[in-house]
Amino acid sequence: MKILIAGGFGVGKTTTVGAISEIAPLTTEAEMTSAGIGVDDPGVRSTKTTTTVAMDFGCVTIDRSLKLYLFGTPGQTRFGFMWEDLARGALGALVVADSARLDDCFPAIDFFERAGLPFVVGVNAFDGRLAHDLASVRWALAIGDHVPVVQFDARERLSVRDALLVVLDRALERATRERDA
């Protein structure tokens, strides 16, 4: 199963893939340069020095019959043209959000809503806490109750696993609905 890990710049997508992947993740990290100053804003708390310029890839085995292939998207708007290709064949997505910079995840939410792809908003708990509670995040993002909003820590394997299980549940719900229709 193909799952996308998407969201804004510097929210923890590469970290999410790396935390759960059972293989050394393929990353396309490049050093941030002065050309990105004023364009790429990782937030005031960030010590980020690299950026994803194509995608991240990892995989995790759920059981003998199910393996997840994780594709992390680049977060900058200028790489948005790649999202269509990365989304082809995906069954769902985890939209990683920073509760202190919610505006950064609107492009990903809009993309998955337009594509009709099931998604979950995973609010990354930077330093173990959120800037806003989950109900406030849901309200600020203007998403309905049908879209799960979960807190997770992109650095913690079990936390990432739990968030991905919610994505799998959404994908299964959709497949069941389509089968029964």
PATI-680491 format. One record per residue: z, x, y of N, C-alpha, C in turn; residue in one letter; chain. Coordinates in steps of 0.05 Angstrom, whole numbers. Example, Ala and Ser with C-alpha at 12.3 -4.5 7.8 and 13.67 -1.06 7.14 Angstrom:
PATI-680491
n_pz->156 n_px->264 n_py->-114 ca_pz->156 ca_px->246 ca_py->-90 c_pz->156 c_px->264 c_py->-66 type->A mol->A
n_pz->142 n_px->257 n_py->-45 ca_pz->143 ca_px->273 ca_py->-21 c_pz->157 c_px->258 c_py->1 type->S mol->A
This chain:
PATI-680491
n_pz->0 n_px->17 n_py->-23 ca_pz->0 ca_px->0 ca_py->0 c_pz->0 c_px->18 c_py->25 type->M mol->A
n_pz->-17 n_px->11 n_py->44 ca_pz->-19 ca_px->25 ca_py->69 c_pz->-2 c_px->11 c_py->90 type->K mol->A
n_pz->16 n_px->26 n_py->102 ca_pz->34 ca_px->16 ca_py->124 c_pz->30 c_px->34 c_py->148 type->I mol->A
n_pz->27 n_px->22 n_py->171 ca_pz->25 ca_px->37 ca_py->196 c_pz->53 c_px->40 c_py->209 type->L mol->A
n_pz->57 n_px->63 n_py->221 ca_pz->81 ca_px->68 ca_py->237 c_pz->70 c_px->73 c_py->265 type->I mol->A
n_pz->75 n_px->54 n_py->283 ca_pz->63 ca_px->54 ca_py->309 c_pz->84 c_px->52 c_py->331 type->A mol->A
n_pz->76 n_px->54 n_py->356 ca_pz->94 ca_px->51 ca_py->378 c_pz->86 c_px->70 c_py->401 type->G mol->A
n_pz->102 n_px->71 n_py->421 ca_pz->96 ca_px->87 ca_py->445 c_pz->100 c_px->117 c_py->440 type->G mol->A
n_pz->95 n_px->132 n_py->461 ca_pz->97 ca_px->161 ca_py->460 c_pz->127 c_px->169 c_py->458 type->F mol->A
n_pz->133 n_px->186 n_py->440 ca_pz->160 ca_px->197 ca_py->438 c_pz->182 c_px->179 c_py->428 type->G mol->A
n_pz->175 n_px->158 n_py->413 ca_pz->195 ca_px->139 ca_py->403 c_pz->206 c_px->145 c_py->375 type->V mol->A
n_pz->193 n_px->164 n_py->361 ca_pz->203 ca_px->172 ca_py->335 c_pz->185 c_px->166 c_py->312 type->G mol->A
n_pz->160 n_px->163 n_py->316 ca_pz->141 ca_px->156 ca_py->294 c_pz->139 c_px->180 c_py->275 type->K mol->A
n_pz->134 n_px->204 n_py->285 ca_pz->131 ca_px->227 ca_py->267 c_pz->158 c_px->232 c_py->252 type->T mol->A
n_pz->180 n_px->229 n_py->266 ca_pz->206 ca_px->232 ca_py->253 c_pz->210 c_px->211 c_py->231 type->T mol->A
n_pz->201 n_px->186 n_py->236 ca_pz->203 ca_px->165 ca_py->216 c_pz->188 c_px->172 c_py->191 type->T mol->A
n_pz->163 n_px->180 n_py->194 ca_pz->147 ca_px->188 ca_py->170 c_pz->160 c_px->211 c_py->156 type->V mol->A
n_pz->169 n_px->231 n_py->171 ca_pz->181 ca_px->255 ca_py->158 c_pz->207 c_px->250 c_py->144 type->G mol->A
n_pz->222 n_px->230 n_py->154 ca_pz->248 ca_px->224 ca_py->142 c_pz->246 c_px->212 c_py->114 type->A mol->A
n_pz->224 n_px->197 n_py->109 ca_pz->222 ca_px->182 ca_py->84 c_pz->202 c_px->193 c_py->65 type->I mol->A
n_pz->183 n_px->209 n_py->74 ca_pz->161 ca_px->218 ca_py->57 c_pz->171 c_px->236 c_py->35 type->S mol->A
n_pz->161 n_px->231 n_py->11 ca_pz->169 ca_px->248 ca_py->-12 c_pz->151 c_px->273 c_py->-14 type->E mol->A
n_pz->131 n_px->274 n_py->2 ca_pz->115 ca_px->299 ca_py->4 c_pz->119 c_px->310 c_py->32 type->I mol->A
n_pz->112 n_px->335 n_py->36 ca_pz->113 ca_px->346 ca_py->63 c_pz->93 c_px->331 c_py->79 type->A mol->A
n_pz->101 n_px->317 n_py->100 ca_pz->82 ca_px->300 ca_py->114 c_pz->61 c_px->317 c_py->128 type->P mol->A
n_pz->37 n_px->305 n_py->128 ca_pz->15 ca_px->316 ca_py->143 c_pz->19 c_px->307 c_py->172 type->L mol->A
n_pz->20 n_px->326 n_py->190 ca_pz->23 ca_px->319 ca_py->218 c_pz->1 c_px->333 c_py->234 type->T mol->A
n_pz->-6 n_px->321 n_py->256 ca_pz->-26 ca_px->333 ca_py->274 c_pz->-12 c_px->338 c_py->301 type->T mol->A
n_pz->10 n_px->352 n_py->300 ca_pz->25 ca_px->358 ca_py->324 c_pz->12 c_px->381 c_py->339 type->E mol->A
n_pz->11 n_px->378 n_py->365 ca_pz->1 ca_px->399 ca_py->382 c_pz->21 c_px->403 c_py->405 type->A mol->A
n_pz->23 n_px->427 n_py->415 ca_pz->40 ca_px->433 ca_py->437 c_pz->32 c_px->416 c_py->462 type->E mol->A
n_pz->52 n_px->405 n_py->475 ca_pz->46 ca_px->390 ca_py->500 c_pz->39 c_px->411 c_py->521 type->M mol->A
n_pz->19 n_px->405 n_py->537 ca_pz->10 ca_px->423 ca_py->558 c_pz->15 c_px->412 c_py->585 type->T mol->A
n_pz->10 n_px->428 n_py->606 ca_pz->14 ca_px->418 ca_py->633 c_pz->-5 c_px->396 c_py->640 type->S mol->A
n_pz->-27 n_px->393 n_py->625 ca_pz->-46 ca_px->371 ca_py->629 c_pz->-33 c_px->344 c_py->624 type->A mol->A
n_pz->-12 n_px->343 n_py->607 ca_pz->1 ca_px->318 ca_py->601 c_pz->23 c_px->310 c_py->621 type->G mol->A
n_pz->30 n_px->328 n_py->639 ca_pz->51 ca_px->322 ca_py->659 c_pz->42 c_px->299 c_py->676 type->I mol->A
n_pz->59 n_px->279 n_py->678 ca_pz->53 ca_px->255 ca_py->693 c_pz->37 c_px->235 c_py->678 type->G mol->A
n_pz->26 n_px->243 n_py->654 ca_pz->11 ca_px->224 ca_py->637 c_pz->28 c_px->216 c_py->613 type->V mol->A
n_pz->40 n_px->236 n_py->600 ca_pz->57 ca_px->231 ca_py->576 c_pz->86 c_px->234 c_py->584 type->D mol->A
n_pz->100 n_px->212 n_py->583 ca_pz->128 ca_px->212 ca_py->591 c_pz->146 c_px->206 c_py->567 type->D mol->A
n_pz->158 n_px->227 n_py->555 ca_pz->175 ca_px->222 ca_py->532 c_pz->203 c_px->211 c_py->539 type->P mol->A
n_pz->209 n_px->207 n_py->564 ca_pz->235 ca_px->197 ca_py->572 c_pz->254 c_px->220 c_py->580 type->G mol->A
n_pz->273 n_px->213 n_py->596 ca_pz->291 ca_px->234 ca_py->607 c_pz->309 c_px->247 c_py->586 type->V mol->A
n_pz->315 n_px->233 n_py->564 ca_pz->332 ca_px->245 ca_py->544 c_pz->318 c_px->263 c_py->525 type->R mol->A
n_pz->291 n_px->264 n_py->526 ca_pz->276 ca_px->278 ca_py->506 c_pz->274 c_px->308 c_py->510 type->S mol->A
n_pz->274 n_px->322 n_py->488 ca_pz->268 ca_px->351 ca_py->488 c_pz->242 c_px->356 c_py->474 type->T mol->A
n_pz->225 n_px->335 n_py->473 ca_pz->199 ca_px->336 ca_py->459 c_pz->181 c_px->357 c_py->471 type->K mol->A
n_pz->170 n_px->374 n_py->453 ca_pz->151 ca_px->395 ca_py->462 c_pz->124 c_px->392 c_py->449 type->T mol->A
n_pz->121 n_px->375 n_py->429 ca_pz->96 ca_px->371 ca_py->415 c_pz->89 c_px->341 c_py->416 type->T mol->A
n_pz->64 n_px->335 n_py->409 ca_pz->54 ca_px->308 ca_py->409 c_pz->34 c_px->304 c_py->386 type->T mol->A
n_pz->33 n_px->280 n_py->375 ca_pz->14 ca_px->274 ca_py->354 c_pz->-13 c_px->269 c_py->367 type->T mol->A
n_pz->-34 n_px->283 n_py->358 ca_pz->-60 ca_px->280 ca_py->370 c_pz->-80 c_px->266 c_py->352 type->V mol->A
n_pz->-73 n_px->260 n_py->327 ca_pz->-90 ca_px->244 ca_py->310 c_pz->-73 c_px->224 c_py->294 type->A mol->A
n_pz->-57 n_px->234 n_py->275 ca_pz->-41 ca_px->216 ca_py->259 c_pz->-20 c_px->233 c_py->243 type->M mol->A
n_pz->-1 n_px->219 n_py->232 ca_pz->17 ca_px->230 ca_py->213 c_pz->12 c_px->216 c_py->186 type->D mol->A
n_pz->16 n_px->230 n_py->164 ca_pz->13 ca_px->217 ca_py->138 c_pz->35 c_px->226 c_py->120 type->F mol->A
n_pz->46 n_px->206 n_py->106 ca_pz->67 ca_px->212 ca_py->85 c_pz->65 c_px->190 c_py->64 type->G mol->A
n_pz->80 n_px->194 n_py->43 ca_pz->80 ca_px->173 ca_py->22 c_pz->108 c_px->172 c_py->9 type->C mol->A
n_pz->113 n_px->149 n_py->-2 ca_pz->139 ca_px->145 ca_py->-15 c_pz->134 c_px->125 c_py->-38 type->V mol->A
n_pz->146 n_px->132 n_py->-61 ca_pz->143 ca_px->115 ca_py->-85 c_pz->165 c_px->95 c_py->-85 type->T mol->A
n_pz->158 n_px->69 n_py->-87 ca_pz->178 ca_px->48 ca_py->-89 c_pz->186 c_px->44 c_py->-118 type->I mol->A
n_pz->166 n_px->41 n_py->-136 ca_pz->171 ca_px->41 ca_py->-164 c_pz->145 c_px->50 c_py->-178 type->D mol->A
n_pz->143 n_px->48 n_py->-204 ca_pz->119 ca_px->58 ca_py->-219 c_pz->93 c_px->45 c_py->-210 type->R mol->A
n_pz->95 n_px->21 n_py->-201 ca_pz->70 ca_px->7 ca_py->-193 c_pz->65 c_px->5 c_py->-163 type->S mol->A
n_pz->84 n_px->16 n_py->-147 ca_pz->81 ca_px->13 ca_py->-118 c_pz->87 c_px->39 c_py->-103 type->L mol->A
n_pz->67 n_px->48 n_py->-89 ca_pz->70 ca_px->72 ca_py->-72 c_pz->61 c_px->64 c_py->-44 type->K mol->A
n_pz->77 n_px->72 n_py->-25 ca_pz->70 ca_px->67 ca_py->3 c_pz->57 c_px->92 c_py->15 type->L mol->A
n_pz->35 n_px->87 n_py->28 ca_pz->21 ca_px->108 ca_py->43 c_pz->27 c_px->102 c_py->73 type->Y mol->A
n_pz->40 n_px->120 n_py->86 ca_pz->49 ca_px->116 ca_py->114 c_pz->30 c_px->131 c_py->132 type->L mol->A
n_pz->20 n_px->116 n_py->152 ca_pz->2 ca_px->128 ca_py->172 c_pz->15 c_px->124 c_py->199 type->F mol->A
n_pz->23 n_px->146 n_py->211 ca_pz->35 ca_px->145 ca_py->238 c_pz->13 c_px->148 c_py->259 type->G mol->A
n_pz->13 n_px->130 n_py->278 ca_pz->-8 ca_px->130 ca_py->299 c_pz->1 c_px->148 c_py->322 type->T mol->A
n_pz->-18 n_px->158 n_py->337 ca_pz->-11 ca_px->171 ca_py->362 c_pz->-1 c_px->151 c_py->382 type->P mol->A
n_pz->17 n_px->159 n_py->399 ca_pz->30 ca_px->139 ca_py->417 c_pz->17 c_px->137 c_py->444 type->G mol->A
n_pz->1 n_px->156 n_py->453 ca_pz->-11 ca_px->155 ca_py->479 c_pz->-35 c_px->136 c_py->480 type->Q mol->A
n_pz->-38 n_px->122 n_py->502 ca_pz->-59 ca_px->102 ca_py->505 c_pz->-86 c_px->115 c_py->501 type->T mol->A
n_pz->-90 n_px->140 n_py->509 ca_pz->-116 ca_px->152 ca_py->508 c_pz->-125 c_px->156 c_py->479 type->R mol->A
n_pz->-107 n_px->154 n_py->459 ca_pz->-115 ca_px->156 ca_py->431 c_pz->-116 c_px->129 c_py->418 type->F mol->A
n_pz->-115 n_px->108 n_py->434 ca_pz->-116 ca_px->81 ca_py->423 c_pz->-141 c_px->74 c_py->407 type->G mol->A
n_pz->-163 n_px->87 n_py->413 ca_pz->-188 ca_px->82 ca_py->399 c_pz->-186 c_px->87 c_py->369 type->F mol->A
n_pz->-166 n_px->103 n_py->361 ca_pz->-162 ca_px->110 ca_py->333 c_pz->-148 c_px->88 c_py->317 type->M mol->A
n_pz->-134 n_px->70 n_py->331 ca_pz->-117 ca_px->51 ca_py->318 c_pz->-133 c_px->32 c_py->300 type->W mol->A
n_pz->-157 n_px->24 n_py->308 ca_pz->-173 ca_px->6 ca_py->292 c_pz->-179 c_px->18 c_py->265 type->E mol->A
n_pz->-187 n_px->43 n_py->265 ca_pz->-192 ca_px->57 ca_py->239 c_pz->-167 c_px->60 c_py->222 type->D mol->A
n_pz->-145 n_px->68 n_py->235 ca_pz->-121 ca_px->71 ca_py->220 c_pz->-110 c_px->45 c_py->208 type->L mol->A
n_pz->-115 n_px->23 n_py->222 ca_pz->-105 ca_px->-3 ca_py->213 c_pz->-122 c_px->-15 c_py->191 type->A mol->A
n_pz->-147 n_px->-5 n_py->187 ca_pz->-164 ca_px->-17 ca_py->166 c_pz->-151 c_px->-13 c_py->139 type->R mol->A
n_pz->-146 n_px->-35 n_py->125 ca_pz->-134 ca_px->-35 ca_py->99 c_pz->-104 c_px->-36 c_py->99 type->G mol->A
n_pz->-91 n_px->-35 n_py->122 ca_pz->-62 ca_px->-36 ca_py->123 c_pz->-52 c_px->-64 c_py->117 type->A mol->A
n_pz->-29 n_px->-64 n_py->104 ca_pz->-16 ca_px->-90 ca_py->97 c_pz->5 c_px->-98 c_py->117 type->L mol->A
n_pz->14 n_px->-79 n_py->133 ca_pz->35 ca_px->-85 ca_py->153 c_pz->41 c_px->-61 c_py->170 type->G mol->A
n_pz->59 n_px->-65 n_py->189 ca_pz->65 ca_px->-43 ca_py->207 c_pz->94 c_px->-44 c_py->216 type->A mol->A
n_pz->105 n_px->-21 n_py->221 ca_pz->131 ca_px->-18 ca_py->234 c_pz->125 c_px->-8 c_py->262 type->L mol->A
n_pz->132 n_px->-24 n_py->282 ca_pz->129 ca_px->-16 ca_py->310 c_pz->156 c_px->-4 c_py->319 type->V mol->A
n_pz->156 n_px->22 n_py->323 ca_pz->180 ca_px->37 ca_py->331 c_pz->183 c_px->34 c_py->361 type->V mol->A
n_pz->207 n_px->26 n_py->369 ca_pz->213 ca_px->22 ca_py->397 c_pz->238 c_px->37 c_py->406 type->A mol->A
n_pz->238 n_px->46 n_py->430 ca_pz->261 ca_px->58 ca_py->443 c_pz->272 c_px->37 c_py->462 type->D mol->A
n_pz->296 n_px->28 n_py->457 ca_pz->307 ca_px->5 ca_py->473 c_pz->310 c_px->12 c_py->503 type->S mol->A
n_pz->309 n_px->38 n_py->510 ca_pz->311 ca_px->46 ca_py->538 c_pz->283 c_px->47 c_py->551 type->A mol->A
n_pz->262 n_px->45 n_py->534 ca_pz->234 ca_px->46 ca_py->545 c_pz->217 c_px->25 c_py->530 type->R mol->A
n_pz->224 n_px->0 n_py->532 ca_pz->211 ca_px->-21 ca_py->516 c_pz->182 c_px->-25 c_py->524 type->L mol->A
n_pz->175 n_px->-20 n_py->549 ca_pz->147 ca_px->-23 ca_py->558 c_pz->128 c_px->-7 c_py->541 type->D mol->A
n_pz->137 n_px->15 n_py->530 ca_pz->120 ca_px->33 ca_py->514 c_pz->110 c_px->20 c_py->488 type->D mol->A
n_pz->123 n_px->0 n_py->478 ca_pz->114 ca_px->-12 ca_py->453 c_pz->96 c_px->-36 c_py->456 type->C mol->A
n_pz->92 n_px->-46 n_py->481 ca_pz->75 ca_px->-69 ca_py->485 c_pz->47 c_px->-65 c_py->474 type->F mol->A
n_pz->33 n_px->-42 n_py->478 ca_pz->6 ca_px->-39 ca_py->467 c_pz->6 c_px->-42 c_py->436 type->P mol->A
n_pz->26 n_px->-32 n_py->422 ca_pz->26 ca_px->-34 ca_py->393 c_pz->31 c_px->-64 c_py->385 type->A mol->A
n_pz->49 n_px->-77 n_py->398 ca_pz->54 ca_px->-105 ca_py->392 c_pz->29 c_px->-122 c_py->397 type->I mol->A
n_pz->17 n_px->-118 n_py->420 ca_pz->-8 ca_px->-132 ca_py->427 c_pz->-30 c_px->-127 c_py->406 type->D mol->A
n_pz->-32 n_px->-102 n_py->398 ca_pz->-53 ca_px->-95 ca_py->378 c_pz->-49 c_px->-110 c_py->352 type->F mol->A
n_pz->-24 n_px->-110 n_py->341 ca_pz->-19 ca_px->-122 ca_py->315 c_pz->-20 c_px->-153 c_py->317 type->F mol->A
n_pz->-12 n_px->-164 n_py->340 ca_pz->-15 ca_px->-193 ca_py->343 c_pz->-44 c_px->-201 c_py->343 type->E mol->A
n_pz->-61 n_px->-186 n_py->358 ca_pz->-90 ca_px->-192 ca_py->359 c_pz->-102 c_px->-188 c_py->331 type->R mol->A
n_pz->-94 n_px->-167 n_py->317 ca_pz->-105 ca_px->-161 ca_py->291 c_pz->-95 c_px->-180 c_py->269 type->A mol->A
n_pz->-74 n_px->-195 n_py->275 ca_pz->-62 ca_px->-213 ca_py->255 c_pz->-48 c_px->-198 c_py->232 type->G mol->A
n_pz->-39 n_px->-174 n_py->238 ca_pz->-26 ca_px->-157 ca_py->218 c_pz->4 c_px->-161 c_py->220 type->L mol->A
n_pz->17 n_px->-167 n_py->197 ca_pz->47 ca_px->-171 ca_py->198 c_pz->60 c_px->-145 c_py->208 type->P mol->A
n_pz->80 n_px->-148 n_py->226 ca_pz->94 ca_px->-124 ca_py->235 c_pz->123 c_px->-131 c_py->240 type->F mol->A
n_pz->139 n_px->-110 n_py->241 ca_pz->167 ca_px->-111 ca_py->246 c_pz->172 c_px->-92 c_py->269 type->V mol->A
n_pz->190 n_px->-99 n_py->288 ca_pz->198 ca_px->-81 ca_py->309 c_pz->223 c_px->-67 c_py->300 type->V mol->A
n_pz->221 n_px->-41 n_py->298 ca_pz->244 ca_px->-24 ca_py->290 c_pz->254 c_px->-10 c_py->315 type->G mol->A
n_pz->277 n_px->-17 n_py->324 ca_pz->289 ca_px->-5 ca_py->348 c_pz->304 c_px->20 c_py->339 type->V mol->A
n_pz->293 n_px->43 n_py->347 ca_pz->305 ca_px->69 ca_py->339 c_pz->331 c_px->74 c_py->354 type->N mol->A
n_pz->352 n_px->79 n_py->339 ca_pz->378 ca_px->83 ca_py->351 c_pz->381 c_px->113 c_py->358 type->A mol->A
n_pz->370 n_px->120 n_py->381 ca_pz->373 ca_px->148 ca_py->390 c_pz->403 c_px->153 c_py->395 type->F mol->A
n_pz->412 n_px->176 n_py->385 ca_pz->440 ca_px->183 ca_py->387 c_pz->459 c_px->162 c_py->376 type->D mol->A
n_pz->449 n_px->146 n_py->357 ca_pz->466 ca_px->126 ca_py->343 c_pz->472 c_px->101 c_py->359 type->G mol->A
n_pz->458 n_px->97 n_py->381 ca_pz->464 ca_px->73 ca_py->397 c_pz->438 c_px->63 c_py->410 type->R mol->A
n_pz->439 n_px->38 n_py->419 ca_pz->417 ca_px->25 ca_py->432 c_pz->424 c_px->20 c_py->461 type->L mol->A
n_pz->403 n_px->21 n_py->478 ca_pz->408 ca_px->15 ca_py->507 c_pz->412 c_px->-15 c_py->511 type->A mol->A
n_pz->400 n_px->-32 n_py->493 ca_pz->402 ca_px->-61 ca_py->494 c_pz->406 c_px->-71 c_py->466 type->H mol->A
n_pz->420 n_px->-94 n_py->463 ca_pz->423 ca_px->-105 ca_py->436 c_pz->397 c_px->-117 c_py->427 type->D mol->A
n_pz->395 n_px->-124 n_py->401 ca_pz->370 ca_px->-133 ca_py->389 c_pz->361 c_px->-160 c_py->401 type->L mol->A
n_pz->379 n_px->-178 n_py->407 ca_pz->371 ca_px->-203 ca_py->419 c_pz->358 c_px->-198 c_py->447 type->A mol->A
n_pz->369 n_px->-180 n_py->462 ca_pz->357 ca_px->-173 ca_py->488 c_pz->330 c_px->-160 c_py->485 type->S mol->A
n_pz->327 n_px->-143 n_py->464 ca_pz->302 ca_px->-130 ca_py->459 c_pz->281 c_px->-152 c_py->452 type->V mol->A
n_pz->288 n_px->-171 n_py->434 ca_pz->269 ca_px->-192 ca_py->427 c_pz->260 c_px->-208 c_py->452 type->R mol->A
n_pz->280 n_px->-214 n_py->469 ca_pz->273 ca_px->-230 ca_py->493 c_pz->255 c_px->-213 c_py->511 type->W mol->A
n_pz->261 n_px->-188 n_py->515 ca_pz->245 ca_px->-171 ca_py->533 c_pz->217 c_px->-167 c_py->523 type->A mol->A
n_pz->214 n_px->-166 n_py->497 ca_pz->187 ca_px->-163 ca_py->485 c_pz->172 c_px->-189 c_py->482 type->L mol->A
n_pz->186 n_px->-211 n_py->487 ca_pz->174 ca_px->-238 ca_py->485 c_pz->161 c_px->-243 c_py->458 type->A mol->A
n_pz->176 n_px->-236 n_py->437 ca_pz->165 ca_px->-241 ca_py->410 c_pz->181 c_px->-263 c_py->397 type->I mol->A
n_pz->168 n_px->-278 n_py->381 ca_pz->180 ca_px->-301 ca_py->367 c_pz->199 c_px->-293 c_py->345 type->G mol->A
n_pz->213 n_px->-313 n_py->335 ca_pz->232 ca_px->-308 ca_py->313 c_pz->219 c_px->-300 c_py->287 type->D mol->A
n_pz->193 n_px->-305 n_py->285 ca_pz->178 ca_px->-298 ca_py->260 c_pz->174 c_px->-268 c_py->258 type->H mol->A
n_pz->179 n_px->-253 n_py->279 ca_pz->176 ca_px->-224 ca_py->279 c_pz->204 c_px->-212 c_py->277 type->V mol->A
n_pz->210 n_px->-199 n_py->254 ca_pz->236 ca_px->-186 ca_py->252 c_pz->240 c_px->-163 c_py->272 type->P mol->A
n_pz->264 n_px->-162 n_py->282 ca_pz->272 ca_px->-139 ca_py->300 c_pz->296 c_px->-127 c_py->286 type->V mol->A
n_pz->294 n_px->-102 n_py->279 ca_pz->315 ca_px->-88 ca_py->265 c_pz->323 c_px->-62 c_py->279 type->V mol->A
n_pz->347 n_px->-54 n_py->276 ca_pz->357 ca_px->-28 ca_py->286 c_pz->355 c_px->-8 c_py->263 type->Q mol->A
n_pz->345 n_px->15 n_py->269 ca_pz->345 ca_px->37 ca_py->248 c_pz->347 c_px->64 c_py->262 type->F mol->A
n_pz->351 n_px->84 n_py->246 ca_pz->352 ca_px->112 ca_py->257 c_pz->330 c_px->127 c_py->243 type->D mol->A
n_pz->310 n_px->135 n_py->259 ca_pz->286 ca_px->148 ca_py->249 c_pz->292 c_px->174 c_py->234 type->A mol->A
n_pz->316 n_px->186 n_py->238 ca_pz->323 ca_px->211 ca_py->225 c_pz->335 c_px->207 c_py->198 type->R mol->A
n_pz->343 n_px->183 n_py->192 ca_pz->358 ca_px->177 ca_py->167 c_pz->341 c_px->163 c_py->146 type->E mol->A
n_pz->337 n_px->177 n_py->124 ca_pz->319 ca_px->166 ca_py->102 c_pz->326 c_px->138 c_py->94 type->R mol->A
n_pz->351 n_px->132 n_py->89 ca_pz->359 ca_px->105 ca_py->80 c_pz->355 c_px->84 c_py->102 type->L mol->A
n_pz->359 n_px->92 n_py->126 ca_pz->354 ca_px->73 ca_py->148 c_pz->324 c_px->67 c_py->151 type->S mol->A
n_pz->307 n_px->87 n_py->148 ca_pz->278 ca_px->83 ca_py->149 c_pz->270 c_px->66 c_py->125 type->V mol->A
n_pz->281 n_px->72 n_py->102 ca_pz->275 ca_px->56 ca_py->78 c_pz->281 c_px->26 c_py->83 type->R mol->A
n_pz->304 n_px->20 n_py->94 ca_pz->311 ca_px->-8 ca_py->99 c_pz->292 c_px->-21 c_py->119 type->D mol->A
n_pz->283 n_px->-7 n_py->139 ca_pz->264 ca_px->-18 ca_py->158 c_pz->237 c_px->-23 c_py->144 type->A mol->A
n_pz->228 n_px->-4 n_py->127 ca_pz->203 ca_px->-8 ca_py->113 c_pz->204 c_px->-31 c_py->93 type->L mol->A
n_pz->227 n_px->-35 n_py->81 ca_pz->230 ca_px->-58 ca_py->63 c_pz->226 c_px->-85 c_py->77 type->L mol->A
n_pz->234 n_px->-86 n_py->102 ca_pz->229 ca_px->-110 ca_py->118 c_pz->199 c_px->-114 c_py->123 type->V mol->A
n_pz->185 n_px->-92 n_py->128 ca_pz->156 ca_px->-93 ca_py->131 c_pz->143 c_px->-103 c_py->105 type->V mol->A
n_pz->152 n_px->-92 n_py->83 ca_pz->141 ca_px->-101 ca_py->57 c_pz->146 c_px->-130 c_py->52 type->L mol->A
n_pz->170 n_px->-140 n_py->60 ca_pz->176 ca_px->-168 ca_py->57 c_pz->157 c_px->-185 c_py->73 type->D mol->A
n_pz->152 n_px->-177 n_py->98 ca_pz->133 ca_px->-192 ca_py->115 c_pz->105 c_px->-192 c_py->103 type->R mol->A
n_pz->96 n_px->-169 n_py->92 ca_pz->70 ca_px->-168 ca_py->79 c_pz->68 c_px->-186 c_py->55 type->A mol->A
n_pz->90 n_px->-187 n_py->39 ca_pz->91 ca_px->-204 ca_py->16 c_pz->90 c_px->-234 c_py->24 type->L mol->A
n_pz->105 n_px->-241 n_py->45 ca_pz->105 ca_px->-268 ca_py->55 c_pz->76 c_px->-276 c_py->62 type->E mol->A
n_pz->62 n_px->-259 n_py->77 ca_pz->35 ca_px->-265 ca_py->85 c_pz->17 c_px->-268 c_py->61 type->R mol->A
n_pz->18 n_px->-250 n_py->42 ca_pz->2 ca_px->-251 ca_py->18 c_pz->7 c_px->-277 c_py->2 type->A mol->A
n_pz->32 n_px->-285 n_py->0 ca_pz->39 ca_px->-310 ca_py->-14 c_pz->28 c_px->-334 c_py->1 type->T mol->A
n_pz->30 n_px->-334 n_py->28 ca_pz->19 ca_px->-356 ca_py->43 c_pz->-11 c_px->-359 c_py->40 type->R mol->A
n_pz->-24 n_px->-336 n_py->41 ca_pz->-54 ca_px->-336 ca_py->38 c_pz->-62 c_px->-345 c_py->10 type->E mol->A
n_pz->-47 n_px->-336 n_py->-10 ca_pz->-53 ca_px->-344 ca_py->-38 c_pz->-50 c_px->-374 c_py->-42 type->R mol->A
n_pz->-29 n_px->-386 n_py->-30 ca_pz->-23 ca_px->-414 ca_py->-33 c_pz->-40 c_px->-432 c_py->-16 type->D mol->A
n_pz->-54 n_px->-421 n_py->4 ca_pz->-71 ca_px->-437 ca_py->22 c_pz->-97 c_px->-445 c_py->10 type->A mol->A
